[in-house]
C-alpha cells in the first residue's frame, strides 16, 4: 500500500507539472519570466518522474540511478525558481545566477560520480538512501541558499509594494517557497522514506496555479486554463478510484477468478456512485476558485440586472455599476459618461481609479461620440489608433482621450440613440480584453442602458418637481412679506439654494446708470464680501445696462476674450467661472437685476436650460412681490403722511403753536442719546412724541378746549385718546413699535395712570420718557384754559411728582438736559438701566 500511494503521488505531480509545461510551451516564450518558469517546471518534472520511477519499480534501471537522476532535477529547481523570482520582480542578479549555474554543474559532476548518494534501494514501499557526508552538506547548502535568497527577495518586494494585486501574487510565490522548503525538510526526519518532498511539490504547483489563474501571475489564455483545470478533478478521481481498487484487491487477496472480478465490479460501481457527486462538487469548486472571474462575472450580471431594475437615483446607479465591474473584472479605472438632457454634451457622471477632472465633458462632435453613435460594439484601443477619425483630432480632444485612458469604450444606447458610454481602463493584470470580456461588457451595457435612461428621466422629473416646490415655497414666503428689504434678502437666499449657484446678488438701479447692491448671499465663506450696500464699479455698469435692455437672461464667461481684466474683476468673474444676469422690471420699467455666480466650469453647463428656466421663474416671483411691496409701501406712506397731517392738525387744535409735537420729539431724542439708546429705540420715541396725541382726534372740541375743569364723564372720554391713537398707528408696519408707547404715555410710575394702570418698569421705557416730556410741554405751552408756567416751575413740578407720576431716574436725566448742568455727573445707575 505504501508503494502504491507513493507511486500515485509521484504520478500526480508528474502529470500536473507536465500539463503546466505543455501549455506554457504552447504560448510563445517572449520574456525572461516565462523562460525561467518553464525551466522551473522542467526541473520539477525531472524530480517527479524520478520519484515515480523509484516507487513504481518498473525494472528499468536501478533505484540508485533514479535517485541520482532525481538530484539533477531537485538541484536545478532552486536556481530556476530563483531566476523566475528575479525576472518576475524585474531585477538583475546576473552574478548570483552565474554563480548558481556554475555551482549546479559542479554538484552534478559530483553527483554523477557518486559523491552525493552512495547507495539507494526500496523495501516494502519505503525508500532508503545513504548520502556521502560532504555531498549532502554541499547540496543542502546550495539548495537552502537559493531558496532563502528567493524568500528574502519576495519579502522585500512585498514590503516595498503598495499594489494590493501585486502583493497577492507575491504571497502565493512565498507560499510556494515555504511548501517546497517544508517538503524537503521531511528528508531530514523519519518521513524521508516517503515522497514528502513530492507531495509538497504538488502543493506548490497548486499555489502557482492559483497565482496564475486567479491573480494573473502569467498570461495564460482562458481556453488553456479551462482545459487544464477541468482535467484535474478527473485525474484526482481516477487516482482515487485506482487506490480503492488496489485496496479492495489487497483486502480480498484470497478471492480468485470470477469472484474477484465480481468483487472489483461491485467496488467500482460503489466508488462511481460516491465519486460522481464528488466530481460535480469539485468542478464547481474549480469554477469558483480558478475561474472566479468568469464565475463572478455571471453573478455580477445577475446582481446588476436585479438592482438596476429598481434603482432610480442616477448617481447611486452609476457608482454601483462602476464598483461592481471594476472589482469583478479587476479593472484599474473606469468612467461613466452620460448625455446631459437637451444638450450636446456628455458629462462625466462617475469615475473610479486615478484622478481625472470631475468637470470633463465631451461634445457631441467629439470623434468618440460620433463613432459610438454609429457603432454597435465596443470601441477598442486598437480602433483609436487605426481609425481615420482619430488620426487628425485636435490637441484638446487628444488630451481628453489620454485622460480617459480607456482600453475599451462601450456605448449605451436606447432605441439606437446614444445616451452614454463607459470608458474601461486596463486590467490590473496587464492582460488584454478577450472577446468574452467584450461580450460581457456589451451585455451589461444593453441590460443597464434602459435602466440608466429611466433613472435619468426620473432624475429630470424630480428636478422639475423640486423646481415647482421651490417656486411654491418662495411664493408662500413672499406673500407673508410686504417690505422691500425682506423680499430682496429672502429672494437671493432662495435663489442660491434652489438654483444651486455659488452666490446671488441683487442690484437696484438708482438713477440712470448707478447700481447698488441691496441684497447678497453666498454658500462660500470665501465669498462673503459681495459688496452689500455698495455702488457697483463703472466697469461693470455697461454689462448691467445691456442685460436690463434684453428680454431674456444674459450669460457672461470668465474666458470671454473681449472682456477686459478690469471688467472681469468688477463683475467678480475673477472668483467664479460664469455669471447669469437676470433683469427685473416693475410695470415695464427697469428696477434692477439678479447677478448669479457659479464656480463650476462652463464645460459642465452650470447654467443649463432647466436652471435658466428656474432662475426666470424666481425672478418673476421676486418682481411680483416687489411690485406688491412697492404698492403697499406707497399706500403706507400715504397713510403715514395723512397721520402726520392729522397730528399737526391736533397740535393746532390743542395749542397755540403747531410745533408742540416736534419740540417734544426733540427733547425725547436728546434724553435717548444721553442714555446711549439704540437707534431703533430713538426712532420709536421720536415718532411716539410726534404722534402721541393723534388719538385726540376722537375728543370733541368742547372737551379738548374747555377752559374749566372737566367733568367725570368728560374725563372718561379724554382718557380714551391713548388707545385711539395706538389703534390709528398700529396698521403702519414701520410704526408697529410706536403704538405701545402711545397707548401707555399716560401711565403713572406708581400705577395710578391710564388706560391699563401699569406700574414701574411694566410701562415701556419710551412711554415713561414721553410722559415726562409731554407733561413738561403741557406745563410750558400756552393753553386756552390757563396760562403757561415758567420752565423753572415746570422743572420743580416734575421733581415734586418724581417717583409717583414719573420715573425718578428719567426725571433726573431730563432735568439735567434742560438745565445743561455739565458739572454734575450723571448717576451711573441710570446709564446701567438704559445704556
C-alpha positions, 0 to 999 in steps of 0.5 A: 500500500505504501508503494502504491500511494507513493507511486500515485503521488509521484504520478500526480505531480508528474502529470500536473507539472507536465500539463503546466509545461505543455501549455506554457510551451504552447504560448510563445516564450517572449520574456525572461519570466516565462523562460525561467518558469518553464525551466522551473517546471522542467526541473520539477518534472525531472524530480517527479518522474524520478520519484515515480520511477523509484516507487513504481519499480518498473525494472528499468534501471536501478533505484540508485540511478533514479535517485541520482537522476532525481538530484539533477532535477531537485538541484536545478529547481532552486536556481530556476525558481530563483531566476523566475523570482528575479525576472518576475520582480524585474531585477538583475542578479546576473552574478548570483545566477552565474554563480548558481549555474556554475555551482549546479554543474559542479554538484552534478559532476559530483553527483554523477560520480557518486559523491552525493548518494552512495547507495539507494534501494526500496523495501516494502514501499519505503525508500532508503538512501545513504548520502556521502557526508560532504555531498549532502552538506554541499547540496543542502547548502546550495539548495537552502541558499537559493531558496532563502535568497528567493524568500528574502527577495519576495519579502522585500518586494512585498514590503516595498509594494503598495499594489494590493494585486501585486502583493497577492501574487507575491504571497502565493510565490512565498507560499510556494517557497515555504511548501517546497522548503517544508517538503524537503525538510521531511528528508531530514526526519523519519518521513524521508522514506516517503515522497514528502518532498513530492507531495509538497511539490504538488502543493506548490504547483497548486499555489502557482496555479492559483497565482496564475489563474486567479491573480494573473501571475502569467498570461495564460489564455482562458481556453488553456486554463479551462482545459487544464483545470477541468482535467484535474478533478478527473485525474484526482478521481481516477487516482482515487478510484485506482487506490480503492481498487488496489485496496479492495484487491489487497483486502480480498487477496484470497478471492480468485477468478470470477469472484474477484472480478465480481468483487472489483465490479461491485467496488467500482460501481460503489466508488462511481456512485460516491465519486460522481457527486464528488466530481460535480462538487469539485468542478464547481469548486474549480469554477469558483476558485480558478475561474472566479472571474468568469464565475463572478462575472455571471453573478455580477450580471445577475446582481446588476440586472436585479438592482438596476431594475429598481434603482432610480437615483442616477448617481447611486446607479452609476457608482454601483455599476462602476464598483461592481465591474471594476472589482469583478473584472479587476479593472484599474479605472473606469468612467461613466459618461452620460448625455446631459438632457437637451444638450450636446454634451456628455458629462462625466457622471462617475469615475473610479481609479486615478484622478481625472477632472470631475468637470470633463465633458465631451461634445457631441462632435467629439470623434468618440461620440460620433463613432459610438453613435454609429457603432454597435460594439465596443470601441477598442484601443486598437480602433483609436489608433487605426481609425481615420477619425482619430488620426487628425483630432485636435490637441484638446480632444487628444488630451481628453482621450489620454485622460480617459485612458480607456482600453475599451469604450462601450456605448449605451444606447436606447432605441439606437440613440446614444445616451452614454458610454463607459470608458474601461481602463486596463486590467490590473493584470496587464492582460488584454480584453478577450472577446468574452470580456467584450461580450460581457461588457456589451451585455451589461451595457444593453441590460443597464442602458434602459435602466440608466435612461429611466433613472435619468428621466426620473432624475429630470422629473424630480428636478422639475418637481423640486423646481415647482416646490421651490417656486411654491415655497418662495411664493408662500414666503413672499406673500407673508412679506410686504417690505422691500428689504425682506423680499430682496434678502429672502429672494437671493437666499432662495435663489442660491439654494434652489438654483444651486449657484455659488452666490446671488446678488441683487442690484437696484438701479438708482438713477440712470446708470448707478447700481447698488447692491441691496441684497447678497448671499453666498454658500462660500465663506470665501465669498462673503464680501459681495459688496452689500450696500455698495455702488457697483464699479463703472466697469461693470455698469455697461454689462448691467445696462445691456442685460436690463435692455434684453428680454431674456437672461444674459450669460457672461464667461470668465474666458470671454476674450473681449472682456477686459481684466478690469471688467472681469474683476468688477463683475467678480468673474475673477472668483467664479467661472460664469455669471447669469444676469437676470433683469427685473422690471416693475410695470415695464420699467427697469428696477434692477437685476439678479447677478448669479455666480457659479464656480463650476466650469462652463464645460459642465453647463452650470447654467443649463436650460432647466436652471435658466428656466428656474432662475426666470421663474424666481425672478418673476416671483421676486418682481411680483412681490416687489411690485406688491411691496412697492404698492403697499409701501406707497399706500403706507406712506400715504397713510403715514403722511395723512397721520402726520397731517392729522397730528399737526392738525391736533397740535393746532387744535390743542395749542397755540403753536403747531410745533408742540409735537416736534419740540417734544420729539426733540427733547425725547431724542436728546434724553435717548442719546444721553442714555446711549439708546439704540437707534431703533429705540430713538426712532420709536420715541421720536415718532411716539412724541410726534404722534402721541396725541393723534388719538385726540382726534376722537375728543370733541372740541368742547372737551379738548378746549374747555377752559374749566375743569372737566367733568367725570364723564368728560374725563372718561372720554379724554382718557380714551385718546391713548388707545385711539391713537395706538389703534390709528398707528398700529396698521403702519408696519414701520410704526408697529413699535410706536403704538405701545408707547402711545397707548401707555404715555399716560401711565403713572410710575406708581400705577395710578395712570391710564388706560391699563394702570401699569406700574414701574418698569411694566410701562415701556421705557419710551412711554415713561420718557414721553410722559415726562416730556409731554407733561413738561410741554403741557406745563410750558405751552400756552393753553386756552384754559390757563396760562403757561408756567415758567420752565423753572416751575415746570422743572420743580413740578416734575421733581415734586411728582418724581417717583409717583407720576414719573420715573425718578431716574428719567426725571433726573436725566431730563432735568439735567438736559434742560438745565445743561448742568455739565458739572454734575455727573450723571448717576451711573445707575441710570446709564446701567438701566438704559445704556 
